[in-house]
């Protein structure tokens, strides 16, 4: 039966009005069951600790369990690949780090497409990376160190937390830009790299700030420059302040969901992460890990991913870096 035009228009308007309301109500009901939080790194590491701090508060906020699952291997590739193949219904979340934007170039093949397989939720937090030297090295600034390396070709090396890590890529970006003769010595994490520099085996370290903090405080390391100001050492210059504005990069922790996850759920998660990251107790706990809250929008995080994939691809290819 054909409705009269006036009744039809009334019915159509009512239906259109109900659609966003019903979608909003559906999103507000989320989650109705436990949510899987994939961390593609080992338990007890910084990313895992970060995820558990946040997952606990997500569980309290939503009244449903957000369960952290560590899926380890290939510098995050295995867990990220599993997350990519998960249902796009909001019940799988990936909490990962900047290996997400490095691995597409570092590895010949990875089990995910960083553009097509995920939708960004938020860049949750980041941490500065920098250059630290043994106090026996006669350099008071990064410019001093550059001059020293140039005057002594073949004599300087630097330690990092591993091939393709943020410290390694920052140092290679710097080495390439300045044309330095500087040898990379990778370690199995920032802690061992710092220990070697403190002991005087390697004169320079390029790592995240957190493992260096106690040694800088004790005078066993000298901080020359960092990529972002830190509350621990506000007087240490940034790379730009040290005279190298084109050298940048931080460690970061980001949140993504499988592509096609309803936008309402992405926005709800984004708002909730923003609220959690703004809490003083969260900020204090994350500071111990070296992280500072960011809580970006999904669009800002997506733009950051695109920029960094291109940036680190250029560095990796120019330095001929290969995954071990």
C-alpha positions, 0 to 999 in steps of 0.5 A, a space after each residue: 500500500 502506498 502511503 500518502 505523501 505527507 505520511 510518507 515524509 513524516 515516516 521517513 523523517 522519523 526513521 532518519 532521526 532514529 538512526 543516529 540515536 539507535 547507533 549512539 545507544 548501541 555505542 553507549 552499550 559497548 562493551 557487553 563482554 570482555 575486550 581483548 587487548 593485544 600487546 605484541 611484546 613480552 610481559 613486564 616490558 614497558 609496553 606491557 606495563 603501560 597496557 596493564 595500567 590502562 586496561 585496569 582503568 578501562 575495565 573500571 570505567 566500562 564495567 567489563 574486563 579489558 584483558 591483556 594478551 601478550 603475543 610475542 615475536 618478530 619485533 611486534 609483527 606476530 601479535 600485530 598480524 593476529 590483531 589485523 585478522 581479528 573481527 572489527 567489532 570493537 572487541 579487539 584492541 592493539 596497543 603497540 609502539 613505533 615498530 608499527 611504522 618501522 617494520 614495514 620497511 625493516 622487514 621484507 614481509 610483514 603480516 599486516 598492512 599499516 594503512 589498510 588493516 587498522 584504524 587509529 584510535 589514539 597516540 596515547 603517550 610518547 617518550 624522548 630519545 637522546 644521546 648520552 655519553 660517558 663522562 670521559 668523552 671530552 664533549 659538553 654539547 652535541 656540536 662538540 661531539 660531532 667535531 670530536 667524531 670528525 677529528 677522529 675517524 674510525 674511533 667512535 661507536 654508539 650503543 642502542 637498544 637494538 636494530 630498528 629501535 628508536 635509539 638506533 634510527 635516531 642515531 642513524 638519522 643523525 649520522 647520515 645528516 652529518 656524514 659521521 664515521 660512527 659504528 652502531 653496536 646493538 644491544 638487547 634493550 636500552 638497559 644493556 646499552 646504557 650499562 655498556 656506556 656507563 662502563 666505558 666500553 662504548 662511548 656513546 648511547 642513543 636510547 630512550 631516556 628512562 633507562 638513562 635517568 639514574 645514571 645521568 642523575 648520578 653523574 655516570 652519564 652526560 646527557 647531550 640532547 633529547 628529542 623532547 623536553 623531559 620533566 627529569 632534566 628540563 635543562 637538557 636541550 632538545 635536538 632543535 635547541 642543540 642546533 639540529 632541528 631536522 633530527 627528530 623521533 620519539 618512542 611512542 605507544 599507540 592504540 589501534 583497532 581492526 579496520 572497519 571497527 564502528 566509528 562510534 566505538 573508536 570515538 568512545 575509546 578515544 574519549 575514554 583514553 583521553 580521560 584516563 591519560 589526563 588523570 594525575 595518577 596515570 601520569 605519575 605511573 607512566 612517568 616511571 616508564 618514561 612516558 608522557 601523555 599525548 592522547 591525540 585524536 584518531 586523525 592526528 594519530 593517522 597522520 603521524 603514522 603516515 609521516 613516520 612510515 615515510 621518514 623511517 623508510 628513508 633512514 632505513 634504506 639510506 643506512 641499509 638497515 636490515 632486521 636481524 
